[in-house]
Amino acid sequence: MNEAEFNQIADELMFSIEESIDDSGADIDYENSAGMLTITCDTNGSQIILSRQPSMGEIWLAARSGGFHFKLDLGQWKNTVNGELLSTMLADACLAQSTEIVTFDF
């Protein structure tokens, strides 16, 4: 996949995450700027950050639980270390940091 294709897929991913947060009704805000999605938990101000790394073809997740890298594998973003899905890890991070349940379906 070339960089333009990666950026298109990453844009769709970020939009899907934003829609899931909006649809959940959770007290969570987000800002998408310069290829980075910053999710802010209103209850305590903690943040979860998703950033795209086009040169590596990865999405990086930074949360209180740590930093994680994800690659697209057969249509799913999987952790490069243990294969766990980004959708699961992001939902877990939102729950841990905001006590809000958000379901991601990408």
C-alpha distance (Angstrom), angle and dihedral (degrees) to the residues before:
residue distance angle dihedral
M1 . . .
N2 3.78 . .
E3 3.81 125.3 .
A4 3.81 95.0 -97.9
E5 3.80 91.3 52.7
F6 3.79 91.0 46.9
N7 3.81 91.7 50.7
Q8 3.81 91.4 50.0
I9 3.81 91.5 51.2
A10 3.82 91.3 44.8
D11 3.83 90.7 50.5
E12 3.80 89.9 52.8
L13 3.82 90.3 48.4
M14 3.81 93.3 50.9
F15 3.82 91.3 47.4
S16 3.81 90.1 50.5
I17 3.82 90.6 51.3
E18 3.81 91.0 49.6
E19 3.81 91.3 49.8
S20 3.81 91.6 48.9
I21 3.81 91.1 52.6
D22 3.82 91.4 47.7
D23 3.81 92.5 47.4
S24 3.82 92.8 48.4
G25 3.79 94.8 62.5
A26 3.81 87.9 -139.3
D27 3.79 120.0 155.7
I28 3.80 90.4 -111.5
D29 3.80 127.9 120.9
Y30 3.79 129.3 -161.0
E31 3.78 139.9 -166.5
N32 3.79 124.8 -161.8
S33 3.79 113.3 -157.7
A34 3.79 134.8 152.8
G35 3.80 94.5 -10.9
M36 3.78 94.1 -48.9
L37 3.81 126.8 108.1
T38 3.79 113.6 -155.9
I39 3.80 114.6 -164.9
T40 3.81 114.8 -163.9
C41 3.79 122.1 -162.8
D42 3.80 105.7 -142.1
T43 3.81 95.0 -155.0
N44 3.81 94.4 66.4
G45 3.81 107.5 1.1
S46 3.79 93.9 -115.4
Q47 3.79 117.1 148.2
I48 3.77 138.8 -141.1
I49 3.79 114.9 -161.1
L50 3.78 128.5 -159.5
S51 3.77 117.7 -170.9
R52 3.75 132.7 177.8
Q53 3.78 121.7 -128.1
P54 3.83 104.4 -166.0
S55 3.80 95.7 177.5
M56 3.81 89.4 59.4
G57 3.80 96.9 32.7
E58 3.79 90.1 -124.2
I59 3.78 141.7 126.9
W60 3.79 114.3 -142.9
L61 3.80 124.0 -150.9
A62 3.80 121.9 -159.6
A63 3.81 117.7 -171.4
R64 3.78 138.2 144.4
S65 3.80 87.3 -87.5
G66 3.81 91.4 60.3
G67 3.77 143.8 -90.6
F68 3.79 121.7 -54.6
H69 3.80 137.3 -177.2
F70 3.81 124.7 -144.9
K71 3.79 132.0 -166.2
L72 3.78 127.7 -167.4
D73 3.81 108.5 -107.0
L74 3.80 120.6 175.2
G75 3.80 91.1 -23.7
Q76 3.81 96.2 -47.1
W77 3.79 130.1 98.8
K78 3.80 105.0 -124.9
N79 3.78 131.4 -173.3
T80 3.81 107.7 -105.7
V81 3.82 91.5 -137.4
N82 3.80 106.4 42.5
G83 3.82 105.7 7.0
E84 3.82 94.3 -118.4
L85 3.79 113.3 153.3
L86 3.80 121.2 -103.7
S87 3.81 89.4 -134.6
T88 3.81 90.8 58.9
M89 3.79 96.1 43.2
L90 3.81 92.3 46.9
A91 3.82 91.6 49.6
D92 3.82 89.5 49.0
A93 3.83 91.0 49.7
C94 3.82 91.6 50.3
L95 3.80 91.1 49.5
A96 3.81 93.6 46.2
Q97 3.80 95.0 46.8
S98 3.81 101.9 36.5
T99 3.83 105.7 16.7
E100 3.83 85.0 -127.3
I101 3.80 122.7 128.2
V102 3.78 114.5 -131.3
T103 3.80 121.1 172.8
F104 3.79 116.8 -152.1
D105 3.78 117.8 -160.5
F106 3.78 105.2 -175.2
